[in-house]
Amino acid sequence: MKTEQSKKKSPQAGGKEKIDVLFEDEHICIIHKPSGLLSVPYPGSRARTAQHLLEEMMRKNGTYSAKHRPFVVHRLDRDTSGVMMFALTENAQKIIMDSWHQMVTERLYRAVAENPRNAKALLPLEGLIDDPLAFNAHNVGFVPKASEKNSGEFAEDKHFKTVPARTNYRTILRGKTHTLFELSLDTGKKNQIRAHLASKGYPLAGDENYRAKTDPFHRLCLHARTLEFVHPFTQEKLRFEVAEPEEWRAYVEKGDFHPEQPLWLAPKAARSEKSAKRASGKQEHNFQLFDGEKIDLGKRRLSAKEKAHMNFIEQGKRRR
């Protein structure tokens, strides 16, 4: 069984726009995607993606062509980090997508979630969440209440149309305020882990969509840790694993009894002030060390989240 065979880094285009290549052959490429980077483009978006960065690497290496380039086989949410696969030919894409559930033998996630306020609502140490999911107008998944459910993916639109979803979970560490979970999916629906855990009173730390009350690392605490599969062409069993940040376990062990209020829960005026502060001061410029000397790379670009919480006047001042 092979694990990490090669590791290359893409040119860092600014911010978190960086991927690590864990494995590459003529058929597939396995990468480590950071949080905050889209996996693949979507209609109308000009944001850079993991697919774009991999294409740039291949062009630089002279391996890119119309027939040999990254093709999508699965996705990770923008704010989810972790191990991800691309096909490198159209034929490989078709074979992988047709046999995904047979070829992938293990796919594990790690997540830090807030504990329910009511101790009686704590989940067992391990189990299965199999509530069907619905999606709102913004394509965010959620578990409908019993009165809102309507069975079947193609049911009449009397309530919410639902799709089957099954999430297996195991408790790695249960702290006083948060829990570190390991999760695997029987179905791969959008937002599945986030929606399932939030429905049980466990929103993921840093999850604005599900109104988390803590944001300790200024990112969603969800990480695709392990991908194990049978190579569709060589039939070799491969396993790739990138551990979640070490500080997640320390955070759960210590507990967070006086958390800083997340940006999305602050009053509007306070949100603008916090956004302005984050976009200024020590965070204003990017610096990098070259031969021991600190070089100013210029002003740091605003993140999408910062822009969302700033009015156009503040954005204009920030660009000066």
Contacts in CASP RR format, 6 or more apart in sequence:
PFRMAT RR
TARGET T0000
AUTHOR 0000-0000-0000
METHOD contacts of the structure
MODEL  1
MKTEQSKKKSPQAGGKEKIDVLFEDEHICIIHKPSGLLSVPYPGSRARTA
QHLLEEMMRKNGTYSAKHRPFVVHRLDRDTSGVMMFALTENAQKIIMDSW
HQMVTERLYRAVAENPRNAKALLPLEGLIDDPLAFNAHNVGFVPKASEKN
SGEFAEDKHFKTVPARTNYRTILRGKTHTLFELSLDTGKKNQIRAHLASK
GYPLAGDENYRAKTDPFHRLCLHARTLEFVHPFTQEKLRFEVAEPEEWRA
YVEKGDFHPEQPLWLAPKAARSEKSAKRASGKQEHNFQLFDGEKIDLGKR
RLSAKEKAHMNFIEQGKRRR
1 237 0 8 1.000
1 238 0 8 1.000
1 239 0 8 1.000
2 23 0 8 1.000
2 236 0 8 1.000
2 238 0 8 1.000
2 239 0 8 1.000
3 238 0 8 1.000
3 239 0 8 1.000
3 240 0 8 1.000
3 241 0 8 1.000
4 22 0 8 1.000
4 23 0 8 1.000
4 240 0 8 1.000
5 22 0 8 1.000
5 23 0 8 1.000
6 21 0 8 1.000
6 22 0 8 1.000
6 23 0 8 1.000
6 24 0 8 1.000
7 20 0 8 1.000
7 21 0 8 1.000
7 22 0 8 1.000
8 20 0 8 1.000
8 21 0 8 1.000
8 24 0 8 1.000
8 57 0 8 1.000
9 18 0 8 1.000
9 19 0 8 1.000
9 20 0 8 1.000
9 21 0 8 1.000
10 17 0 8 1.000
10 18 0 8 1.000
10 19 0 8 1.000
10 21 0 8 1.000
10 53 0 8 1.000
10 54 0 8 1.000
10 56 0 8 1.000
10 57 0 8 1.000
11 53 0 8 1.000
11 56 0 8 1.000
11 57 0 8 1.000
11 60 0 8 1.000
12 18 0 8 1.000
13 48 0 8 1.000
13 53 0 8 1.000
14 286 0 8 1.000
14 301 0 8 1.000
15 286 0 8 1.000
15 300 0 8 1.000
15 301 0 8 1.000
16 34 0 8 1.000
16 35 0 8 1.000
16 36 0 8 1.000
16 37 0 8 1.000
17 37 0 8 1.000
17 48 0 8 1.000
17 53 0 8 1.000
18 34 0 8 1.000
18 53 0 8 1.000
19 31 0 8 1.000
19 32 0 8 1.000
19 33 0 8 1.000
19 34 0 8 1.000
19 37 0 8 1.000
19 50 0 8 1.000
19 53 0 8 1.000
19 54 0 8 1.000
19 57 0 8 1.000
20 31 0 8 1.000
20 32 0 8 1.000
21 29 0 8 1.000
21 30 0 8 1.000
21 31 0 8 1.000
21 54 0 8 1.000
21 57 0 8 1.000
22 30 0 8 1.000
22 31 0 8 1.000
22 32 0 8 1.000
22 83 0 8 1.000
22 240 0 8 1.000
22 242 0 8 1.000
23 29 0 8 1.000
23 30 0 8 1.000
23 238 0 8 1.000
23 240 0 8 1.000
24 30 0 8 1.000
24 88 0 8 1.000
25 88 0 8 1.000
26 68 0 8 1.000
26 88 0 8 1.000
26 89 0 8 1.000
27 87 0 8 1.000
27 88 0 8 1.000
27 89 0 8 1.000
27 92 0 8 1.000
27 231 0 8 1.000
27 232 0 8 1.000
27 233 0 8 1.000
28 85 0 8 1.000
28 86 0 8 1.000
28 87 0 8 1.000
28 88 0 8 1.000
28 92 0 8 1.000
28 96 0 8 1.000
28 231 0 8 1.000
28 232 0 8 1.000
29 54 0 8 1.000
29 70 0 8 1.000
29 85 0 8 1.000
29 86 0 8 1.000
29 88 0 8 1.000
30 83 0 8 1.000
30 84 0 8 1.000
30 85 0 8 1.000
30 86 0 8 1.000
30 227 0 8 1.000
30 238 0 8 1.000
30 240 0 8 1.000
31 50 0 8 1.000
31 54 0 8 1.000
31 83 0 8 1.000
31 84 0 8 1.000
31 85 0 8 1.000
31 86 0 8 1.000
32 81 0 8 1.000
32 82 0 8 1.000
32 83 0 8 1.000
32 84 0 8 1.000
32 242 0 8 1.000
33 39 0 8 1.000
33 50 0 8 1.000
33 76 0 8 1.000
33 80 0 8 1.000
33 81 0 8 1.000
33 82 0 8 1.000
33 83 0 8 1.000
33 84 0 8 1.000
34 81 0 8 1.000
34 82 0 8 1.000
35 79 0 8 1.000
35 80 0 8 1.000
35 81 0 8 1.000
35 219 0 8 1.000
35 220 0 8 1.000
36 78 0 8 1.000
36 79 0 8 1.000
36 81 0 8 1.000
36 219 0 8 1.000
37 48 0 8 1.000
37 49 0 8 1.000
37 50 0 8 1.000
37 53 0 8 1.000
37 78 0 8 1.000
38 45 0 8 1.000
38 47 0 8 1.000
38 48 0 8 1.000
38 49 0 8 1.000
38 50 0 8 1.000
38 78 0 8 1.000
39 49 0 8 1.000
39 50 0 8 1.000
39 51 0 8 1.000
39 72 0 8 1.000
39 75 0 8 1.000
39 76 0 8 1.000
39 77 0 8 1.000
39 78 0 8 1.000
39 84 0 8 1.000
40 49 0 8 1.000
40 50 0 8 1.000
40 51 0 8 1.000
40 72 0 8 1.000
40 75 0 8 1.000
41 47 0 8 1.000
41 49 0 8 1.000
41 51 0 8 1.000
41 52 0 8 1.000
47 304 0 8 1.000
50 84 0 8 1.000
51 70 0 8 1.000
51 72 0 8 1.000
51 86 0 8 1.000
54 70 0 8 1.000
54 86 0 8 1.000
55 64 0 8 1.000
55 69 0 8 1.000
55 70 0 8 1.000
58 64 0 8 1.000
58 68 0 8 1.000
58 69 0 8 1.000
58 70 0 8 1.000
67 89 0 8 1.000
67 90 0 8 1.000
68 88 0 8 1.000
68 89 0 8 1.000
69 88 0 8 1.000
70 86 0 8 1.000
70 87 0 8 1.000
70 88 0 8 1.000
71 86 0 8 1.000
71 87 0 8 1.000
71 88 0 8 1.000
71 89 0 8 1.000
71 90 0 8 1.000
71 92 0 8 1.000
71 93 0 8 1.000
72 86 0 8 1.000
72 87 0 8 1.000
72 93 0 8 1.000
73 85 0 8 1.000
73 86 0 8 1.000
73 87 0 8 1.000
73 93 0 8 1.000
73 96 0 8 1.000
73 97 0 8 1.000
73 100 0 8 1.000
74 84 0 8 1.000
74 85 0 8 1.000
74 100 0 8 1.000
75 84 0 8 1.000
76 82 0 8 1.000
76 84 0 8 1.000
76 224 0 8 1.000
77 190 0 8 1.000
77 191 0 8 1.000
77 194 0 8 1.000
77 220 0 8 1.000
77 222 0 8 1.000
79 207 0 8 1.000
79 219 0 8 1.000
79 220 0 8 1.000
79 222 0 8 1.000
80 220 0 8 1.000
80 222 0 8 1.000
80 223 0 8 1.000
80 224 0 8 1.000
81 219 0 8 1.000
81 222 0 8 1.000
81 223 0 8 1.000
81 224 0 8 1.000
82 223 0 8 1.000
82 224 0 8 1.000
82 225 0 8 1.000
82 242 0 8 1.000
83 224 0 8 1.000
83 225 0 8 1.000
83 226 0 8 1.000
83 227 0 8 1.000
83 240 0 8 1.000
83 241 0 8 1.000
83 242 0 8 1.000
84 224 0 8 1.000
84 227 0 8 1.000
85 96 0 8 1.000
85 227 0 8 1.000
85 229 0 8 1.000
87 93 0 8 1.000
87 96 0 8 1.000
92 232 0 8 1.000
92 233 0 8 1.000
95 232 0 8 1.000
95 233 0 8 1.000
96 103 0 8 1.000
96 232 0 8 1.000
99 232 0 8 1.000
103 229 0 8 1.000
103 230 0 8 1.000
103 232 0 8 1.000
104 227 0 8 1.000
104 228 0 8 1.000
104 229 0 8 1.000
105 228 0 8 1.000
105 229 0 8 1.000
105 230 0 8 1.000
105 237 0 8 1.000
106 184 0 8 1.000
106 226 0 8 1.000
106 227 0 8 1.000
106 228 0 8 1.000
106 239 0 8 1.000
107 184 0 8 1.000
107 185 0 8 1.000
107 224 0 8 1.000
107 226 0 8 1.000
107 227 0 8 1.000
107 228 0 8 1.000
108 182 0 8 1.000
108 183 0 8 1.000
108 184 0 8 1.000
108 224 0 8 1.000
108 225 0 8 1.000
108 226 0 8 1.000
109 182 0 8 1.000
109 183 0 8 1.000
109 184 0 8 1.000
109 185 0 8 1.000
109 193 0 8 1.000
109 222 0 8 1.000
109 223 0 8 1.000
109 224 0 8 1.000
109 225 0 8 1.000
110 172 0 8 1.000
110 180 0 8 1.000
110 181 0 8 1.000
110 182 0 8 1.000
110 183 0 8 1.000
110 222 0 8 1.000
110 223 0 8 1.000
110 225 0 8 1.000
110 244 0 8 1.000
110 248 0 8 1.000
111 180 0 8 1.000
111 181 0 8 1.000
111 183 0 8 1.000
111 193 0 8 1.000
111 197 0 8 1.000
111 204 0 8 1.000
111 221 0 8 1.000
111 222 0 8 1.000
111 223 0 8 1.000
112 178 0 8 1.000
112 179 0 8 1.000
112 180 0 8 1.000
112 181 0 8 1.000
112 204 0 8 1.000
112 205 0 8 1.000
112 221 0 8 1.000
112 248 0 8 1.000
112 251 0 8 1.000
112 252 0 8 1.000
113 178 0 8 1.000
113 179 0 8 1.000
113 181 0 8 1.000
113 197 0 8 1.000
113 202 0 8 1.000
113 203 0 8 1.000
113 204 0 8 1.000
113 205 0 8 1.000
113 221 0 8 1.000
114 177 0 8 1.000
114 178 0 8 1.000
114 201 0 8 1.000
114 202 0 8 1.000
114 203 0 8 1.000
114 204 0 8 1.000
114 205 0 8 1.000
114 212 0 8 1.000
114 213 0 8 1.000
114 214 0 8 1.000
115 122 0 8 1.000
115 174 0 8 1.000
115 175 0 8 1.000
115 176 0 8 1.000
115 177 0 8 1.000
115 178 0 8 1.000
115 179 0 8 1.000
115 202 0 8 1.000
116 122 0 8 1.000
116 200 0 8 1.000
116 201 0 8 1.000
116 202 0 8 1.000
121 200 0 8 1.000
121 201 0 8 1.000
122 174 0 8 1.000
123 169 0 8 1.000
123 171 0 8 1.000
123 200 0 8 1.000
123 202 0 8 1.000
125 170 0 8 1.000
125 171 0 8 1.000
125 174 0 8 1.000
126 168 0 8 1.000
126 169 0 8 1.000
126 170 0 8 1.000
126 171 0 8 1.000
127 168 0 8 1.000
127 169 0 8 1.000
127 170 0 8 1.000
128 166 0 8 1.000
128 167 0 8 1.000
128 168 0 8 1.000
128 169 0 8 1.000
129 166 0 8 1.000
129 167 0 8 1.000
129 169 0 8 1.000
129 196 0 8 1.000
129 197 0 8 1.000
129 199 0 8 1.000
129 200 0 8 1.000
130 164 0 8 1.000
130 165 0 8 1.000
130 166 0 8 1.000
130 167 0 8 1.000
131 143 0 8 1.000
131 165 0 8 1.000
131 196 0 8 1.000
131 199 0 8 1.000
132 143 0 8 1.000
132 144 0 8 1.000
132 149 0 8 1.000
132 151 0 8 1.000
132 152 0 8 1.000
132 162 0 8 1.000
132 163 0 8 1.000
132 164 0 8 1.000
132 165 0 8 1.000
133 141 0 8 1.000
133 142 0 8 1.000
133 143 0 8 1.000
133 162 0 8 1.000
133 163 0 8 1.000
133 165 0 8 1.000
133 189 0 8 1.000
133 191 0 8 1.000
133 192 0 8 1.000
133 195 0 8 1.000
133 196 0 8 1.000
134 141 0 8 1.000
134 142 0 8 1.000
134 143 0 8 1.000
134 144 0 8 1.000
134 148 0 8 1.000
134 149 0 8 1.000
134 160 0 8 1.000
134 161 0 8 1.000
134 162 0 8 1.000
134 163 0 8 1.000
135 141 0 8 1.000
135 142 0 8 1.000
135 190 0 8 1.000
136 142 0 8 1.000
139 190 0 8 1.000
140 191 0 8 1.000
140 195 0 8 1.000
140 209 0 8 1.000
141 189 0 8 1.000
141 190 0 8 1.000
141 191 0 8 1.000
141 192 0 8 1.000
141 194 0 8 1.000
141 195 0 8 1.000
142 191 0 8 1.000
142 195 0 8 1.000
142 198 0 8 1.000
142 199 0 8 1.000
143 195 0 8 1.000
143 196 0 8 1.000
143 198 0 8 1.000
143 199 0 8 1.000
144 159 0 8 1.000
144 160 0 8 1.000
144 162 0 8 1.000
147 159 0 8 1.000
148 159 0 8 1.000
148 160 0 8 1.000
149 159 0 8 1.000
149 160 0 8 1.000
149 162 0 8 1.000
150 156 0 8 1.000
150 157 0 8 1.000
150 158 0 8 1.000
150 159 0 8 1.000
150 160 0 8 1.000
150 161 0 8 1.000
150 162 0 8 1.000
151 162 0 8 1.000
152 161 0 8 1.000
152 162 0 8 1.000
152 163 0 8 1.000
153 161 0 8 1.000
153 162 0 8 1.000
153 163 0 8 1.000
154 161 0 8 1.000
155 161 0 8 1.000
155 162 0 8 1.000
163 187 0 8 1.000
163 189 0 8 1.000
164 187 0 8 1.000
165 187 0 8 1.000
165 188 0 8 1.000
165 189 0 8 1.000
165 192 0 8 1.000
165 195 0 8 1.000
165 196 0 8 1.000
166 185 0 8 1.000
166 186 0 8 1.000
166 187 0 8 1.000
167 183 0 8 1.000
167 184 0 8 1.000
167 185 0 8 1.000
167 186 0 8 1.000
167 192 0 8 1.000
167 193 0 8 1.000
167 196 0 8 1.000
167 197 0 8 1.000
168 183 0 8 1.000
168 184 0 8 1.000
168 185 0 8 1.000
168 186 0 8 1.000
169 181 0 8 1.000
169 182 0 8 1.000
169 183 0 8 1.000
169 197 0 8 1.000
170 181 0 8 1.000
170 182 0 8 1.000
170 183 0 8 1.000
171 179 0 8 1.000
171 180 0 8 1.000
171 181 0 8 1.000
171 182 0 8 1.000
172 180 0 8 1.000
172 181 0 8 1.000
172 182 0 8 1.000
172 249 0 8 1.000
173 179 0 8 1.000
173 180 0 8 1.000
173 249 0 8 1.000
173 252 0 8 1.000
173 253 0 8 1.000
174 180 0 8 1.000
174 252 0 8 1.000
175 252 0 8 1.000
175 253 0 8 1.000
175 255 0 8 1.000
176 255 0 8 1.000
176 257 0 8 1.000
177 214 0 8 1.000
177 255 0 8 1.000
177 256 0 8 1.000
177 257 0 8 1.000
178 205 0 8 1.000
178 214 0 8 1.000
178 251 0 8 1.000
178 252 0 8 1.000
178 255 0 8 1.000
178 256 0 8 1.000
179 202 0 8 1.000
179 252 0 8 1.000
180 248 0 8 1.000
180 249 0 8 1.000
180 252 0 8 1.000
181 197 0 8 1.000
181 202 0 8 1.000
182 225 0 8 1.000
183 193 0 8 1.000
185 192 0 8 1.000
185 193 0 8 1.000
191 209 0 8 1.000
193 204 0 8 1.000
193 222 0 8 1.000
194 203 0 8 1.000
194 204 0 8 1.000
194 207 0 8 1.000
194 209 0 8 1.000
194 210 0 8 1.000
194 220 0 8 1.000
194 222 0 8 1.000
195 210 0 8 1.000
197 203 0 8 1.000
197 204 0 8 1.000
198 204 0 8 1.000
198 207 0 8 1.000
198 210 0 8 1.000
203 210 0 8 1.000
203 211 0 8 1.000
203 212 0 8 1.000
203 213 0 8 1.000
204 210 0 8 1.000
204 212 0 8 1.000
204 220 0 8 1.000
204 221 0 8 1.000
204 222 0 8 1.000
205 212 0 8 1.000
205 214 0 8 1.000
205 215 0 8 1.000
205 216 0 8 1.000
205 217 0 8 1.000
205 220 0 8 1.000
205 221 0 8 1.000
206 212 0 8 1.000
206 214 0 8 1.000
206 215 0 8 1.000
206 216 0 8 1.000
206 217 0 8 1.000
206 218 0 8 1.000
206 219 0 8 1.000
206 220 0 8 1.000
206 221 0 8 1.000
206 262 0 8 1.000
207 220 0 8 1.000
207 221 0 8 1.000
207 222 0 8 1.000
208 262 0 8 1.000
208 263 0 8 1.000
208 264 0 8 1.000
208 305 0 8 1.000
211 264 0 8 1.000
211 265 0 8 1.000
212 262 0 8 1.000
213 259 0 8 1.000
213 262 0 8 1.000
213 265 0 8 1.000
214 256 0 8 1.000
214 259 0 8 1.000
214 262 0 8 1.000
215 259 0 8 1.000
215 260 0 8 1.000
215 262 0 8 1.000
215 263 0 8 1.000
216 251 0 8 1.000
216 256 0 8 1.000
216 259 0 8 1.000
217 245 0 8 1.000
217 247 0 8 1.000
217 248 0 8 1.000
217 251 0 8 1.000
221 248 0 8 1.000
223 242 0 8 1.000
223 244 0 8 1.000
223 245 0 8 1.000
225 241 0 8 1.000
225 242 0 8 1.000
225 243 0 8 1.000
225 244 0 8 1.000
226 239 0 8 1.000
226 240 0 8 1.000
226 241 0 8 1.000
227 239 0 8 1.000
227 240 0 8 1.000
227 241 0 8 1.000
228 237 0 8 1.000
228 238 0 8 1.000
228 239 0 8 1.000
228 240 0 8 1.000
229 237 0 8 1.000
229 238 0 8 1.000
230 236 0 8 1.000
230 237 0 8 1.000
230 238 0 8 1.000
231 237 0 8 1.000
231 238 0 8 1.000
263 271 0 8 1.000
263 274 0 8 1.000
263 275 0 8 1.000
263 305 0 8 1.000
263 309 0 8 1.000
264 271 0 8 1.000
264 309 0 8 1.000
266 274 0 8 1.000
271 309 0 8 1.000
272 309 0 8 1.000
272 310 0 8 1.000
272 311 0 8 1.000
272 314 0 8 1.000
274 309 0 8 1.000
275 306 0 8 1.000
275 309 0 8 1.000
275 310 0 8 1.000
275 314 0 8 1.000
276 310 0 8 1.000
276 314 0 8 1.000
276 318 0 8 1.000
278 306 0 8 1.000
279 300 0 8 1.000
279 302 0 8 1.000
279 306 0 8 1.000
279 310 0 8 1.000
279 318 0 8 1.000
280 318 0 8 1.000
283 300 0 8 1.000
284 299 0 8 1.000
284 300 0 8 1.000
285 296 0 8 1.000
285 297 0 8 1.000
285 298 0 8 1.000
285 299 0 8 1.000
285 300 0 8 1.000
286 296 0 8 1.000
286 297 0 8 1.000
286 298 0 8 1.000
286 299 0 8 1.000
286 300 0 8 1.000
287 294 0 8 1.000
287 295 0 8 1.000
287 296 0 8 1.000
287 297 0 8 1.000
288 294 0 8 1.000
288 295 0 8 1.000
288 297 0 8 1.000
289 295 0 8 1.000
302 310 0 8 1.000
302 315 0 8 1.000
302 318 0 8 1.000
307 315 0 8 1.000
310 318 0 8 1.000
END
